[in-house]
Amino acid sequence: MTTSLQQQFEFLSEIERLREVDRQNLLLDGSRPENSAEHSWHLALYALAFAPYASAEVSIPRVIRMLLLHDIVEIDVGDHPIDEPTNWDAVAEAEQQAQRRIFGLLPPEQGRELTALWEEFELAESADARFAKALDYCQPIFQTLYADQPLPDHLRVVRENLSTGRATCLEDRFPEAYHAALSLIAGASLPDDAFAARLMFLSEADKLKTVLRASKIAAGTRLENSAEHSWHIMMYAWILSPHSLAGIELDRVLTMLLLHDLVEIDAGDVPIHSAPDAAETARIEAAECDAARRIFGLLPMPQSEICMDLWQEFEAAESADAIFAKSIDRIQPVLLNLANGGGSWVDYDVSLPQLETRVGSKVARGVPNVWTHLRALLLPWFAANNRL
């Protein structure tokens, strides 16, 4: 009999493919196209940073969830640049088929929940969906305008989008963003205000897309980066939340995971199997604290302080929310390693007892039944590779 965990793991493994969908816009450094997984993470961060500009009836936690899942259908359908001739009715029908297939992998109740939220976003009739859509229109614009060397063709798309395209709705839905974009494209500087500070924070956050981790993506073709990892584990937390050992506030957990790896922009990723000694651990912790103060300090108060407090709570791993978030952070790399033939277990010569100490004990602290299920999945690999 198929269990809910089997269905949830199948869904979480399937949506991992979103990181292989490239978009038109580039990273700010121009090094490569942004993919749809890291785009979804960045949009969730946009929602958090720009929350003060949402109307009173908007629920930012619901907006974040919408943005986490809104592009999952692109696994089947792909991304469609707005300036290319496209049969949008055909795309809409293909996306409906994709959401039925992908959300249909989940247990029925969760599948219905995600379908309803995805459809609400697509209709753009609720206050939450209108603000989510506005952010989805904003991010590619500022991704171009804050680029190190914006491409002329991308600047053309931004101009057309703001003057006659879908981004014209920003004048009503998000006027601060609309007028900031017009100023930037005209070559003017933004005033030194709270909106500009939030844009600087979001632009700095783009660097997380270039921080590489020890784990490879499931296809084994490259290392994953910390931005797409953050998106994936937010989805893990959402889907696996019913298995939490203690009562949690899921939206606080999602915010912790949205923010938790931003310090790696300065401090880099520390592979869990690198096993640093006490002195190196202390050095890493100090570097991460410095990074948190710098990066969250780009935001205006009180947002800066709120983000810092959440990051520190996650690191301390003492509250129920942080314990669950830490557990989730350990699960995803295990499934990636299983999918790509061992990954970092091979690179770091990891045995099963080491994995149980470094990963299993932390997963079991928050979601013990998930670790029981996961251990049964990974045991054959460790047995076959003489690593018991």
N, C-alpha and C positions, 0 to 999 in steps of 0.2 A: 504494500500500500504506500502511495506517495504521501510523505509527511509535509506539513507546512514548511519546515526548514528546507527540505529538498527543493520545493517550489521557490522559496525565497532565494536560495543560493543559485538556482538556475537563472532567475531573473537578474540577480546582481552580477553574475558572470556574463550574461548576455549584454547588459547595458555597458559593460566595460568597453565594448566596441565603439562607443561614442567618441573615444579619444582618437580613433582612426579616421574621423570625418573632419576634413579640413574646411575652413571657412575662407572667404575672400580677404578679410582684413588680416594684417600682419601683427606680430608682437611689436611693442613700441620700439625695440631695437632693430626691427626690420629683418631679423635673422630667419624667420620662417612664418608660414601662415599659422594663425591661431586655430586650435581644434575646438570642436563643439563641447567637449567635456570641460576644458579649462575656461571656455567662454561662459558656460553655465555657472561655474564657481565664481567667476569675476562678476557676473550679474547679481548673484546672491550678495556679494560684497557691496555692490552698488546699492542694493536695496537697504542694507544695513547702514551704510554711510549717508545715504540721502533720505533716510527715514523722516527727519524733521521737515522735509518739503512735501510729504504726503498729506493728503487731506485727513481730517479727523476720523472719517469712516473707514480708512484703509487699515488693514491688519498686516503689518510688515512680516510677521511670521508666516502668514499664508502666502504673501507675495514671494518670500524666499522659497517656499516649497514649490510654487508654480514655476519659478525660474530654474530650480534644480531639475525639473522633469520636462520642461517645455520642448526641448530639442531632442529628446530621446528617440522620437520617431525618425530622426535623420539617420539612424542606424540602417534603416531600410531605404529611405527616400533620398538621403543626401541633403546637403545645403544648397540653396538656390540664391545666388547673388541678385539683389534687387534691380540691378541695371541691365540684366540680361533678359532677352525675350523668353517668356515662360508661360506655359498654360497653367495658370494658378488654380483653375478648377480641377484639373487633373492632379496637381500636387496635393490639393486638399483631400481628394478622394484617396490618393495613395497614403497620405498621412493617417487618415481614418483607419485604413487597413493595417497600417503599421502599429498604431496604438492598440488595436484589438489583439494583434498577435503578441506584442511585447508585454503589455499589462496583463494579458491573459495567461502569462506564465505564473503569475502570483496566485496565492490563495484567493478565492473569489471576493471576499470582503475587501482585501487590500487592493485588488485589481479594480474594483468599482470605485474605491476612494481616489486612486490615481487617475482613472479615466475621467471622473467628474471634475477633478481639478484641472486636468489638461484641456478638457472641453470648455471649461469656464475661461481659461486663458485665451483660447482660440476665439471665442465669441466676443471677448473684450467688452462685455456689457456691465459687469460689476465694477465697483470702485477698485477692488484689489487687482482685477485683471487689467483695467485701464492703466493703473500705475505700473504694473509689471511690464505691459507692452511699451509704455513710455521709456522705461529703463532699457528695454531690449533695443529700442531705436537709438537711445543715447550712446550706449557703449561703443558701437562701431564708429560713431561720429568722433567721440573724444579719443578713441583709439587711433584715429587718423590724425587728428589735430594736435595730439601730444606726442606723436611719433618723432623719433630722432631725425628722420629724413622722410617726410611724407611723400608718397608717390603722386605725381601730378594727376594720374587717372583716378586715384582714390580721393584726392581733393575735389575733383570734378563730381564724383558720385556724392560726396558730402554736400556740395553746393546745390546740386539738383534735388537731393533728398530734402534739404531744408526749404527750398523754394517751391517745389511742385510735388515732392514725393510724400511718402507716409510720415516723415518726420515733421511735416507741417503741423500735425496735431499737437506737437510739443508746446506750441505757443499757448495752447489752452490747458493741456494736461500737466506740463512741467515748464512753466515760462522761464524760470531761472536758468534751466539747462538750454532752452531754445535761444535766449538772448546771449548767453555765454558763448555758445557755438557760433552765433553770428559775429560776435566781437572777435573771436579767435580767427575765424576764416577771413575776416577783413584785415587781419594783421595787428589788431589792438591787443593790449595786455588786459587781463582781468584785474579788477580791484583786489586788494589784499583783504579778502573777507572770508567768511566761514565757507561759502560755496567753493571758492578757489582752493581753500585748504583741503576740503574733501576731495576735490579733483586731483590734487597733488598726492594725497594718500592713495587714491585708487590707481593713479599712474605708477606710483612706487610699487604697489602690490603686483603690477604686471610682471615684475622681475621674478616672482615666484614660479612663473611658467618656464623659467630657464634653470631652476634648481633641480638637479637630477638626483634620484634616489637609487638605492642599491637594487630594488626590485625592477625586473623587466615587465613590460606589458604582457598580457596573456599570449599574444602572438610570438613573443620572444624576439621581436625585431629591433627593439630599442629599450632603453631605460625609461621608466615613467618619471614624470616631473611632479613636483609637490603641489602644484595648483590642481592638476587633474586628479591627483591622489585625494586632495581635500574634497573635491566634488564627489568622488566615488565613495569615500567613507561617510560623507553626509547622507548619501543614499543608503548605505549600509545601516547607519544609525536609525534612520526612518523606518526601514523595512524590518529590522531586527528588534525594534523597540519593544514589541510584545514579549520578548524573551528576557527582559531585564529582571535581575534578581530583586531589585528594590524599586519603589516608586520613583519615577523620574519626571522632570519637565522637559519633554522632548525638544521644544523649541530652544531652550537654553543649551541643551546638548548640541543641537545643530549649529548654534552660534559659536560655541566653543570650537567645534571642528572646522567651521568656516575660518576662524582666526588662528588656530593653534600652530600652524606651520609658517606663518608670516615671518617669524624671527629667522627662518632659514635664509631669507634674502641676505642677511648679514653673516649669520653663523654657519650656514650650510647644513646639509642633512647629516645626521649621525646614524649610520646603519646599526640596527639593534644587535646584530651579530658581530659587530666590530669589538665589543666587550672592552671599552676603555677602562683604564685603571682609575683609582680614586682621584689622583691629581688631574688627569685629563678630564674626568667627569666634572670636577670643580671648575676647570677652565671653560668647559663647554657651557655649563650652567651660567657662569658669569657673562659669557659672550651673548647668550640668549637673553638674559635679563637686560643687558645694554641694548640689544636689538629691539626688544619689546618697547623699551622706553623711547627709543628714537622713532620707530615706525608708528606706534600708536600715538606718539606725541605730535605727529603731523595732523591729527584730527583736532577739532575744537573741543573744548570742555563743554559738557561733561562726557561726551562720547569717548574721548581719549581715556579717561579714568575708568569708564565702564568696561571698555575693551581690555584694558590692562588687568582689571580685577578678574575678568572671566579667564584670561590667559593664565593668570597665577593660580586660579582655582583648578583649572585643568592640570597644570603642572603638579600641584600638590596632591591630586588624586585622592582626596579625603571625602568629598561630598558624594552623594549618590549619583548626581549628574556627571561628575568628573570621573568616577569609577567606571561608569557605563561608557563614557566617551573614550577613555583609555583602552577599555576592552575592545571596542570597535576598531580603534586605530591599529590593533594587533592582528585582527582577523583578516583584513583584506590582502596583505602581502602573502599570507599562507595560501590563499586561493590562486593568487597570481603565480606563485612558485609551482603549485600543482599543475597549473595549466601550461607552463612553459618548460617543464622538464626538470624542475629543481631550483632554477634561478640562483638566488642568493644563498641557498643551502649548499649548493655546490661551490660557489665562489668563496664561502667562508667555512667550508668543511664542517657543517652543522650536523650533530647527532640528534636523535630523538630526545634523549634526556636534556640536552642543551635547549632544544626548542621548547620542551615542557617548562623549563625553568624561566626562560626569557620571554616566552609568549603564552604558553598554556596557563601558567599560574595567574597571569594578568587577565586573560580572557575569562577564566573560570571565576574570577573575583566578581565580575559583573554579569556574565551570561553563562553560567555553568553548563546548561544543556546544549548551548551552541558549541562549547569546547568539546563536549562528549561526541557530538555529531561530527565536528571537524576532525577530531583525532582519529575517528574511524575512517575518514576519507584519506588522511595522509599516511596512515600506518603502512599500507601496502608499498608506498614509495620508499619509505625508510627501510622496510624489510628487504625490498628488492635491491637496495643500494648499500646493504650491510651497515646501516647507521642506527641500529636499535640500541 
